[in-house]
């Protein structure tokens, strides 16, 4: 693992970079964290993904607030003050800021001699599932695949809801949904899947029975080891087919 800094329009984004063993170059994937930010469990997840033959960039999406080491996003959503703080951080990530940050991340990867190919993949969890979709729409010629695991609020009434962007995506999309997820209820899943069908984009959207929001992230009460392993199989297959061919 290597700590890296990425210059953006608004400052410097701190990130961590994971590289497989052996000779490169390797295709790259941007892994976006859930609302609790960059922390050891996501470092472990990025490291695991890199061992499948990928460069993995783990950026601190909240860098405007503070470096990941100083954010201290510890708490639960049952705590109103913590909930308000996290929602404020997420709310500050406007579509314009997200596009600028994604462009900076992609440009950074393109400059690395050990990164293979002009296209990358992106994997999002929780709220960042929507960010991953947006990245695929903002950079359709540079994102080969998008994976959203227990992504929340992917289909809302908002004019900039992620489901309204899928017709701009050229890469392949994967969505893993929990069937016990208030952030992505059955009606929202149906709306998303209808948009995907209308867009004609290559995709897979599946429901994990008995899973809760957060099923893929170890160390949380919602973690589901069996579903998490299925999720790993899905995303490694997706990125291997789209980035290694």
N, C-alpha and C positions, 0 to 999 in steps of 0.2 A: 504494500500500500504506500502511496505517495501523496503527500499534501500538495495541492496546487492552488494557484490563484488565477482567476480568469477576469480580465478587464471587461467591464460592461459600460453601457452608457451612463449608469448611475454609480459607478464605483468599482469595487473589486469583490467578486464572488469567490468565497472559499469553497473548495471542493476536495474530494478524495478520488484518487485514480487507482484502479486495480488492474493488474497485468498478469496474464497467464505465465506459467513457466515455459521455457523453451524458446526457440526462434520464432519471431513474428514475420510479417505483421499480422494483426488480427482485426476483424471487424469490431466496431464500437457500439456500445449500448449506453444510453443515459438512463440511470435508475433514479426515479423521483420518490422521495419518502412520503410517508403519511404525515398527518398534521403535527406529530411529535418531533419531526425533524431528523437530522443526521445524528445517529447515536450508534453504539456498538452493535446492536442487533441488525441494523441496516448495513453496517460495514460487513458483518458476517454474510448477509444475503448477497451483497455485491461481490464479495470474495467467492462465494459459491458459484455465482453466475459466471464470473471470470474464468473459473476452472473448467468451464465447458468450452473455452476457446474464444473468449471475448475480452476486449478492453472494456472496462465498466467505469463510467464517470458517475460519481455520487455528489451532486451539487447541493449546496445549502440554499434552498430557494428563498429563505428568509434573510439573506445576507444584508439587506438594507437595514434590518433591525439590529443585527449583531452577528459576529462570526458564530458558527455552530457551537464552538466550545464555550461560548458565553451566553447562549440563548436560555439554557436551563428550562426547557419545556417539560417540566415534570409536574404531573397532576392528573386529574381526571375530569371528564366532561360533566360530572355531577357537581363539580365546584364551579359556581357561577363566575367568579373572578377569572379563573383559568379559562373557562369557556369563552368569555368575552375577549380575553387576550388573544387566544388562538384565532377566533373568528376575525378579529381586527387584522391580524397578520395575513390571513388568507384574503380578506377583503382588499388589502393593499396591492394584491397581485392582479392588477388590471390586465386586460388583453394586450394592451400596448407594451406593458412591462414584461409580460410573459413572452411575447414575440421577440423583444430585444434580448432577453436573457437566453432564450433558446438559440437565437442566431449566434450569440457569443459562445455558447457551449459547443455548437456545431463547428464554428470557425476554429475554436481551440483544438478540437479533436482532429480536424483536417490538417492542422500544422504539425501534428505529432508523427514522426517517422515510423513509429511502430503501429500506426493505425492503417488498416487496409480499406481501400475503397472510398468513394465519395459519399456513400449513404450510411446512415446509422439506424439503430433501433431505439425505441424508448419504452420504458416500463413504468407505469404509474400505480400507486396504491392509495386507497381512500380518496381524499380530495384531489390528489395528483393524477388520478385516472383521467379526469377531465382535462388537466393540463397536458397530458400525453396526447389526447385526441387533438387538442388545439395545436400542439406542435406539429402533428401530422398534417393538419390543414394549412398551417402557416408556411410549412416547408415541404410541400408535397413531393418535390423532386429530390429531397435530401433525407427523407424518413422512409425507410423501406418497410417498417413494421411497427405497430403500436400494440402494447399489451396493457390492459386495465384490469387490475385485480381488486375486487370489492370496491370499485370506484363508486363514489357517491355523487348524487345530483347531476347525473349525466343527461337527464331529460327533464327539463323544467319549463316553466312558462317564460323564462327570461329570453330576450332577443338574442343573447349570445350563449345560449345553452349549448353544451357540446354536441348534442344530437343534431343540431342545425348545421354543424360544420362537417359532418362525415362525407357529404357530397364533394368536398374539396380535397379529400384524402386520396392519394394514389396507392399508398402502401397497404399491406394487409393488416386487418384489425382483429384483436382477440379481446373478449370480455368475459371475465369470470365473475358471476354474481352469487352472493349469498342469499338464501331464501328467507333469512331472518335479518333483514337490513332496512331499517327505517329510512336510510339515506337513498335507497334505491328500491322502492316497493315494486310490486308486480306490474302495476299500471305504467310506471316509468320504464321498466324493462321492455314492455310491449311497445311503447312509443319509440324507444331507441331502436328496437329491432325493425320496426316499420320504416324508420328513417334509413337504416342500413340497407334494407331491401330496395327502397326507392332509389337510393344512391347507386346501387349496382356495384358497390365496393366489395372486394373479397373480405370475408369476415367469418368469425365464429363467435357466437354468444351462447353461453351455457349457464345453467343454474345448478349450484351445489346444494343439494338437500341437507338440511340439518346444520348448515354453516351460518355463522354470524359475520357481521361487518368486522373486518380485521383478521379473518381466518388464516391469512398467509404469514403473519408477523409473529414469530416466537416471543414468548415472554408476556403476552397479553392474555387476559381472561378469555378472549374470543378465539385464540389460536386453536386451530384444528389440524393436528398433525397429518391425518390422512388426506384431507382436502388440500393442505399445503403441498404435499408431495405430488398430487395431481396437478396443481398449479405449476410446479416446477417443470413437470413433464411437458405441459402445454407451452410454456414460454420458451423453453430451450428448443423445442421442436419448431416453434414459430420463427425464432431468430436464426436458427441453423438453416432453415429452408430459404429464408429471405436475404440473409446476409453472407452466407458462406458459399452459395452457388456460384 
